[in-house]
Amino acid sequence: MQRRTFLTIPLALAACSAEPEPDYDVVIYGGTSAGVAAAVQASRMGKSVVIVAPETHLGGLTAGGLGWTDSGRKEVIGGLAREFYHRVWQHYEQPGAWRWQTREEYGNKGQGTPAIDGDNRTMWIFEPHVAEAVFEEWIAEAEIPVHRDEWLDRDNGVEMAEGRIRAISTLGGKRYSGRMFVDATYEGDLMAAAGASFHVGREDNSVYGERHNGVQKDVRHHGHFFPEGVSPYVIPGDPSSGLLPRVHAGNPGVNGEGDNRIQAYCYRLCLTQVEENRVPFEKPEGYDANQYELLARAFQAGWNEVFRKFDPIPNGKTDENNHGPFSTDNIGMNYDYPEAGYERRREILAEHIQYQKGWLYYLANDEKVPADIRAEMSKWGLAKDEFVETGHWPHQIYVRESRRLIGPYVMTELDCTGERDTPDSVGMGSYTADSHNVQRYVTDEGFVQNEGDVGVKLPGPYRISYGSLTPKKEEVENLLVPVCVSASHIAYGSVRMEPVFMILGQSAATAAVLAMDSGLAVQDLPYQQLRERLLSDAQVLES
């Protein structure tokens, strides 16, 4: 368990001075999909609300390249989340939405259910700019103020009294007081600065009685592993020559053992082959082909699935995701990101961009890449009409995992698999418990291998407990956390999907408003009262 320091107002001062009226009923920190959903819900319940966003673009990953939605079972997605996908459907019903491709050319590609579900008037796969426009439309309709590029002062910017956050301040000098607060960031910066307990990394299997947490050297549920026999050394087979770049020395750990490692990050790229809309891959400054030698060796060993996860989204574009042993996931290069300061995080992001841009250029140009793959890769480029303000590169990295709250209830593998009865449902998840690789290491046999990629198929949708959205009462009484929820590493691998974040953002805001109106700590809100309101707002709480 880890804790962070925070600023406390002396109780005597708080008791003697008149408490000024808060600026807002609900202050939301973070402009992710969960943050937008929380703001819209609080507004619809008649409360004043503000989004304080370190981002300049709303929507997080949903508007940041993850257009091939990891949605799981669509029937358990309700409320504002379903409204979002309905609005996406409305957009693509307009003939003008199909600029680079006809609807007929796109077809109806999807996962499980079609991308375009006309019967239910929803669309689950979309372009990044379309998602961002929906979020902005929501905010404009509700006239919700959004203060962008405002970064929480994590050292001194959380004012607390009697177990409650009174106000937060940003590095830009702005102060926001409120009755209730929601941390909707991927990193959990507000919850940590407020003194809530949290965890970073993988728990030992023994902590929660799980099977797929901790080190998983013998589990290979996906195809993201090296073929047998690939050497990690500069001179193949010669340990004295040193390790190639991006192979980590040291003991990978014992199966089931906990560590501080987290899932690899990447940018979900929007690529296209439409020539008029294509920006060719350029050699990045500081490019070093040696960084990709392991990819060349994977090709030599017979691996050739480069284009397996160029998933099609409308208008001749892709949501390009990690696939294979050496792909867009920058394995092992993010361990300090969750708790790093802002400057260090910027360095980590820059390194990820450098790596991924170099990977693209390498595949399209290096002679060690098979000629047929080079020729195919050269047809692709960044989509010119996406991420225009950031050089056509996504504005949001895929933070698959960062801090995770330790609240009154911790979601575990047993909740996801239905092996225990989850209380007080505030929404449902259904996606595979999915962890990307967390480390690249040298096996006992002297070969390179990846570890941590786990995909546990679930028997069906599962409930998410209200107790996983709140800190412990003795820590913070007026904070809800719909993104960095209280869950183990492997359970979070399923919970961490964007539709679920929207669901939980709505539920968190609902709880905040009801607790505020009743003068209660969020932990004391009667569940039946919360449940009735969630159901009336079309949330799906059980299947």
N, C-alpha and C positions, 0 to 999 in steps of 0.2 A: 504494500500500500504506500502511496506517495502523497504528500501534502505540499501545498504552496503557502507562502506567507501572504497576508492581506492587511489592508488598512482597517483599523477598528476605531470607531468614535467612542471615546470614554462614556461609560454608561451614565455617570453623573451629569455630564454635559448634555447627553441625549434626554435625560429626565427633566432637567431644569429649563431647557430652551424650548420655545414653541417650534413644533415641527412644521416646516413650510410645506405647502401643497406640492405634491410631486408633479413633475412636468407631464408625465404620461401614466396611464393605468398599466400598460404593458410595454416594456422595453425589450426588444429582440436584438440580440447581438449575432450577426451573421446573415448574409443575403443568399443563403443556399435555398434549394427547393423547400426544405423544411421551414426556413425562416419566412419565406414568402407565404407559405400555407398558414403558418401560425399568425402572421400579421393579418391576413385576410379574414381568418376565423375570428380573431379578437375584434376586428372592426365590425364584422357582421353581428357580433354580440353586443354592439353598441359602445365599445370602449375606445379610448384614445390609445393609439399605438404608434411606435416609431421603429423603423429598422435602422440600426447602427451597423454599417457594413464595412468591413475592411476591403471588400471587393468593390470594383466599379461596375461589374456586370452581375445582374441578378440570375439566380437559378442554379448555381453550383455546377455539378457535373451534368445535370439534365440539360442545361444550356451550354455546356462546355465540351461537347463532343460525344457524350454517351447517348446517341440517338437510337441505338439498337437496344431498347429497354430490357434490362434484366428484371422482368416483371413476374415470373412464376405464374401462379394461378390467378388469372384475371378476375375471376368471380369474387375474390376476397379483397379487391381494391375498390373502395367506396369513397364517399365524401368528396372533399376537394381534390383528392388525387384523381378520382374518376372524372371530375369536372375538367381537370387539366387535360386529360387525354381526349375528352369530348371536344374541347376547344381546338386541340390539334386537328382532330377530324374535321371540324368546321372549316379550318384553314384550307385543308387539302381538298375540300369539296369545291373550292373556287377554281375555275379553269386557269386563272392567272397564276396559281400556285405552282403549276407544272411548266417551268421555264426551260429546263435543260433535258427534259424527258417527258414523254406522255405518261398518263396514268396507266395506259395499257402496256407500255414498255416496262414500267416498273413492276406490274403484276400485283401480287399480294403476298410478298415474301414476309415471313415472320417466324416466330418460334412458338410452337404449341398451338396457338391460335393465330389467325391471319394478322398481318400488320394493320390492315384496314378491316375493322369489324363493323360493317354497315348495319347489321341487325341491332347492335348496341350503341351505334353512333359514337364509336371511339376509334382512335388510331394510336398505335403503340410504338411506331417507328417514325422518326422525323429528323429534319435538319436542325442543327444547333440554333440558327438564327430564328427559326420558327418557335422553338421552345422559349427562347429569351423574350420574344415578342408577346407570347401568352403571359409570361410572368409580369412583364411591364404593363400589359393591358389590365391585369388584375389589380395591380397597385394603383394605376391611374383611376380606374373605376371607383375604388374605395378611397381615393385621395389620401393615401397613406404616405407620410413623409419618409423619405429614404436618405440617410446621410451617408454618402459613399466615401470610400478611401479614408475611413476613420478607424484607427487601430487602437484597440484597448491598451491602456497603460497597465501592463500586466504586473508591475511591481507596486504601484501606488494608486491604481485607478479604480479600486473597488472599495466603496465606503459601506461599512456594515455597522449595525447596531442591534443588539438583542437578537442575534441570529438571523437577521434579515439584511439583504442588500438594500441600501437606500439609494445609491447612485453609482454610476460608472463614469469614468473619465477616459478620454482618448489622448493619444500622443499629440494630437492637433490642438489640445486645450479645451475641447468641448466636454460638457458635463451633462449627463442625462439621469434625472431622478425618476423613479417609478415605484409602483406598488408591487408589481410582479415582473420577473425577468425570465427570459428564455435564452439559453445558449444553443444557437442553431449552427455553430461552426463545426467544421470537420475535425478541428484540433482540440476542442473543449477548453479553449483559453479562459473563458469566463468562469466556468465551473472550477477550474484549477485555481484561479486567482482568488475565488471566493472561499476557498478552503475545503471544497468537497473532496472526498477520497476518490482515487482513481487508480487504474493499473495501466501499464504499458508493457506490451509483449505477450508471450504465450504462458499461460499457467501450466503448472505440472498437472498431469491427468488426475493425480490424487486429490487435488484441491476441491474439485466439484464432482468427482466420480465419473469422469469422462473417458472416452476412448481415443478421440482424434485431436486432442489438444497437445501442446508440447511438441518436441521433436518427432518427426514422422519419416525417418529415412527409408522405411520399407513400404510406404504408401505412395502409390503413383496412380492417382485416379484420372488424370488427364494426360495429354501428350506433351507436356512441357518438360521433358527430360532428355538428357543426352543419350545417343546410342552408346552401347557398350564399347569400351576400349578407346575413348577419346582422351588423349593425354593433356594434362593441365600445364605441362612444363614448356618453357621457351624452346628447348630442344626436346622433341618428343621422347618420352621415356627416361629423361635424365633429370632427376630431382636437383642436382647440383647447378643446373642452368637457371633455376628460379622459376617462379610461377608466372604464368601469363596474366595480363591485366584482367581484373574482375573475377579472379579466383581468390577466395579468402583462406588464409592459412589458419591453422588451429583446429581444435577438436570441435566437430559439429554438434556434439552432445549425445546423450543417451535417449533412445526412443521413449517418448512420454514425458521427458524432462522439460520443465519450464525454462524459459530464457527471456532476454529482452528484445528479441528480434520481432519484426513486424512484416506484414505482407508488402511485397514490392509495389512501387508506384509506377505509373506511366501517364503519358498524355494520350487521350483518345482522339486520334487524328481524323480529320475529315478530308478524305482524298477523292480525286476524280480523274477520269480519263477523258472528259469532255475538253477538247483542245482549247476552245474559247474561254473556258473557265479554269484552266489548269496553270498552276505556278510550279515550274520544274524544281526538283530538289537541288539545292545549292550546296556546295562544299562549305561547311561551317568554319568559321575562324578557329584556328587551333586544331583542326581535324588531324587525327592520328589513326591510320588504318590498323595499326597494331592492336588497338582497343577491341577489334572485332575478329581477331585471329581464331578465337574459339568458334565463331560462326563458320569460318572457312573449314575448320576441322569437322564440324558437324556435317557440312556438305560432303566432305570427303568420305565420311562414314555412311553416307547414303540418305541423310535426312533432306527433304525437299518440300516441306509444307509451308512455305513462306506466305502464301496467299489464302490460307485456310480461314483466317478471321478478318478478311476484308468484307465485312458484312454490309450488304446493300441497304442504303437509305434512299429516300426519293431524290430525283433530279440527278441521277447518274453519279451519286456520291457514295462514300462508305463511312461507316464507323469502324475504324481500324483498331483492333485490339491485339493484345499479346497472344502469341501462339508459338509453341516450340521451345527448344532448349535455350536459345539466345535470341530474344525478340525485343519487343518494346519495353518490357518490364526491366527496370534497372535494379537488379537483384542485389540486396545488401547495402545499398547506398543511401538508405533513409533512416537508419536506426535512431539517430539523434533528432530527427525532425520533430516528433511530437512535443518535446520540451525545449527545443532550441529557441533562442532569441530570434527576433525578426531578421536580423542581418544574416545569421547562420542559415535560417530557412531560405532566404533569397539565394544564398550560395548553393544550397542543395537543389533548388529549383533550376538554377542556371546549369548545374552539372547534368541534371536530367534532360534539359533541353539540348545541351551539347551532345550528350550520348545519343539521344533519339534522332536528332538531325544527322549526326554522323552515320547512324545505322541505316537511315534511308539512302544517303549518298553512297555508302559502301555497297549496298545491294544493287544500286543502279549502275555502278561504275567500276568496281574493283575486279580485276581479272581472276581473283581466286573464287569469285562467285560464278557458278555455272552460267554459260552463255544464255541459255533459255530463260533463266531467272532474271539476269541482267536486262535482257530485251523486254521482258514483261514489266519489270519494275520501272523502266525508263518511260513507259507509257503513262505512268501515274504522276500526280503532283498534288500539291495542296490546293484545296478549293478556293478560288479567288474571291468568291462572294461570301465566304465565312471568315469570322474573326478578323475583320478588316482592320480594326484598331490595333491589333497585336501581330501584324505581319502574317495573318492567316494561320497563326499558331494558337491553339486553345488557351484561353485565359485562366483555366482551372486545371491543375494537375489532379490526377485520380488518387486522392488520399483514401486508400482502401481501409486504412486502420490507423488510428492515432491513440490518444488517450481514450480509455473507457471508464466511465463512471462506476463506482462501487456503491450502489444504492441499497435500499431496504430489500430489494429482490434482484438477484443476479440471474439473468437468462443463461441457460447452459444448453449443451447438446441434448440433455434429457427433455428439455422443453420442446426443442425443435423436432425431436423424434417421437414425441407423444408419450415418453416413458414416465413423465410425471404430469400432474394436473396443474396447469398454469393458472393462477388466480387473477381476477380483476383485469380482464382483457380491455385494452384500449386500441386494438387493431390487430391485424394478422400479417404474418409472413408466410412464405411458401417456397422460396427459392432454395436450391441446393445449398447446404452449408459449405461455402466455397472459399478456400484460402488459396491465394497465389503463393508462389515460392517465396521463401524468406532468406535463403542462403545458398551460396554455391561453394562447394567444398571438394576436398580430395578424399576419395574413398580409401579404405584399407588396402585395396588392390592397386592404388596409385593412379586412378582415373578421375576425371572430373564428373561431378554430378550436382544436380539441383535438389533442394529439399524444402518441404513445406507445402507443396501443392496438394491440396486435399479437396475432394468433392463428395460430400456425404449426401446421398439421395435420401429424401425425406418421405415418409409415408403419406403425407398430406399437409395441408395448411396447419399452422399452429398459432396459438394466441400469444400476444405480447403483453406482459403484465404492466399495470400502472406503476408498480413499485420499481420498475426499471427506468422510469423517466425522472425520478426525484432523487436528490441526495438524501442522506440520512437526516432526520429532523434535527439532531443535535448539531449539525453542520450548517445547513442553510434551509430556511423555512419558506422562501418565496422564489425559488429557482426551479425551472424544469429544463430537461436536457433531452431533446428528441433525436439527436444525431449520435453523439458519443454516449449511447445508452449503456446501462448497467448490464453487461453481458460478458461471458467468457470469450476468448479469442475465437474458438470454433463456432460458437453460437452467433457471434457478431458477423461471421462470414456469410450467414444467411440474412440476418437482420439488415445488413448494410446496403440494401438496395434502394434506389432513388424513389420508387413508388412508396416504399415503406416509410422513408423519411418524410414524405408529404403527409402520409397518414398520421404519423406520430407528431408532426408539427401541428396539425389541426387538433389532435387530442390534447397536446400539451397546452395550447392556447385555451382550449375549452376548460381544462382543469384550472388554469391560472385565473380565468374570469370567475368561475364558480367559487373557488376558494376565496378570492378577493371579495366577492359580494357577501360571502358568509363570514368574513373576518377570520378565516382559518389559515393555518399553515397548509401548504399543499399536501403534506403527508397526512393531514387529518380530514381531508375532504371525503365525505361518505361516498363509497364507490357507486352505490345504487343511483345517487343523484348524477354522478358523472356519466354513468352508463346510459341513463334515460336521455340525456342531452345528446350524447354521441349517436345513439340510434336514431334520434329525431333528425340529426344532420346527415343521415345516410352512411355513417361508418358501419363497417362489417366487423363484428366482434367475435363471431364463431361461425363455423361451417357445419 
